[in-house]
Amino acid sequence: MGGADKGLLTLGGRPLVAWGLERLSGQVSEVMISANRNQADYRQLGVPVISDSVSGYAGPLAGLVSGLGQVSHDWMLSAPCDSPLLAGDYAVRMWAAAAPGGLDAVVAHDGERLQPVFMMLSRQSRPGLEAFLAGGGRKIDLWLEQIPHARVDFSDRQEMFVNVNTPEDLEDMEMRIANDTDSSG
C-alpha cells in the first residue's frame, strides 16, 4: 500500500480499523489499538492506543506483548486492522476453546491454515513471548510451536480472513461492503 498506514485507509467512508473496532466492541468489554505511528489519528476513534514496548520494529508479536501488558483481563483477543469482516461470533468461539484451561493461546484456523494474527492470548503467555522476542524471534508460527495452544475452526467463516493488502483489495472490499449494504437495506 505504498507505506500508507492501512488502518487509516478509508473504506466505506471511515477508517479501515473502525470496521474491526465496531465488530469487536460488541464482543468484548474493552478494545485498544496497537499502533506505532499516527497515534493521534487513531485516538480520534475513542479507544486507547498503545505502542510497542519492544525497541525496534519487531512485528506483530511486539504489538501483542505490549497489549498483554495493558489488558485488565486474563485473556486478550487480537485481530488485524486490515480485515474488516470479523465474524460476529469470533470472541465466543475463541473463548470456548480457551475456557477448559491449560493454554497460552487459541488461534483461528480457516480450514486450510492457521491465521495467527487472529488469536486470543493468556496474560500468562507474556513472559515467554518477551523471551522469544528478546532472543530474536519474530515469526508467530515459531512461537506458537513452543507454547500450549489450540486451533479454532473458522472454516465456515473464511470471509473474515479477507484482508486489504493492495489498492485492488481495497477496491474489492469497497464493492463487497456496498453490495452487503444494498442487500441488507
N, C-alpha and C positions, 0 to 999 in steps of 0.2 A: 504494500500500500504506500510505497514511496516514503517510508519513515513517518507517516501520519500516525497519530495516536488513535488506534482502532476504536477504542471505547467511546471516543468523542465524534466519530463519523456519524453523519445524520442518516437515520433510517426511519422512514415514515414521519418525518418532521421532528424527530427527537434523537438524542444521542443513542448510539447502539447499546451502550451499557444500561440505559434506562429500561430497555426491554427485559433484560435479565433481572434487574432490581425489582421491577414490577412483579415478575413471576415468583421471585424468591420471597419477597416481602409477605406474600400470602401464605408462605410455608414455614417460615422461621421467625423467631422472636426478635432477632437483631440482624442487621445487614451492614457490611462495611465494604469499602472498595480498597484494593491494593493497587497503588499507582506510584510510579517513581518520577513522573513529570505531570505537568498541568494539574497539580493538586487543587488549585483554586477553582478551576473549571469543574472538577469532579465534586468539590464541596458544594457547589451550587445545586447538586442533586439532593442535598439534605441528609446525607448519611456520612458517618465518619470515614475519613480517608487515611490510610496508613501507607508508609513507605517501607522498603526493605530494611531490615535491621542488620543484614549481612552486607559487608562492604563489597563494592564491585557488583556488576550485574551478574547474579548467579541464577537467573532464570526463574521459572515458575515456583520452584521449591523455596526460593528466598521469600517470595510473597507468602507462601503457605506458612513457613516458620514464623514470619512476622505476624501473620494473622493469629497463629496459635498463641502468641504472646499477648494478644489483646482480647481474646474472647473471654466471656464470663461464664461460659458453659463448658461441659466436659467434652463436647464434640463441636467441630466446625465443618460446615458444608461449603464446598467451593464449586464455582462454575466460571468458565471463561467469559470475558466481556463480548467476545465476537460470535457467540452462539445464542441468538435471541429467542430460540424456540424451546426453552426449557419445559419439560413435562410438568404438568400441574401436580403430579404425584411424586416428583423427584425426591423431595425430602422424606416423605413417608416410606418410600421403598428403600432408600439408603438406611434410614433409621431401623427398619425392620431387620435388615441384615446385621446391623451393629448391635442391636439390643441383647442378643444372647451373651455378649461379653467376650473377653479374651482377645480382642482385636485392636490393632492400632489404626487400621484404615479399612474403609469399604470403597470400592472403585466400580464405576459404571462400566458395563461391557455391552457393546452394541450387537452382539450375536456373532461377530467376526473377530473383534479385537477389543482390548482394553481401551478405554477413553480416560486416561489417568488424570486429566485436569478436572474431570467430573468426579470428585471424591469427597468423602467425609473422613476427617481425621480426628483421632482422640488427642486431647491435650497431652496425654502421657507419651505420645509419639515425638514430642518436641525435642527432648534431649538427643534422641537417636538421629533425628533429622538434622539438628545442629552439627552433630559429629560427622554425619555424612557430608554435609556441605563444607565443613572445615577441612575434611580430607580431600576436597576437590570434586566430590560427586556432584553431578548436575542432572543426570537422567532419572526421571521419576520411576521408570520401569525398573532400573537397577536398585533403587532404594526400596521399592515395593518387594523385591525378591528377598530382602533382608528382614522384613517385618511380618508379623501375623496380619493378614488381610483377607477380605472376602470380595468376591466379584458379585455384582448385582446385575441381573439380566434386564437390559432395556432393549432387547431386540424388537419388541413391539412399539418402541418409541424412537426409532432411528432418526427421525427428523430433528430431534433435539440436539443431535451432534453436528448438524449442518452449520458450518461456520463461514465467516467472511474473511477471506484472505486476499482477494483481488478486487479491483473495481467491478469486474464482471460478476463476482459473487455478490457484491453489494447491490448491483442492479437486479440480479435474480431474486435476491431477498426482498427488494422493494416490490417486485411484481408478485411475489408469493404473499406478502402481507396485504397487499392491495386486494388480491383475489380472496384471501381469507376474510377481510373486512367486508368486501362486496357480498360474499356468500352468507355472512352472518347477519347482515343488516337488511 
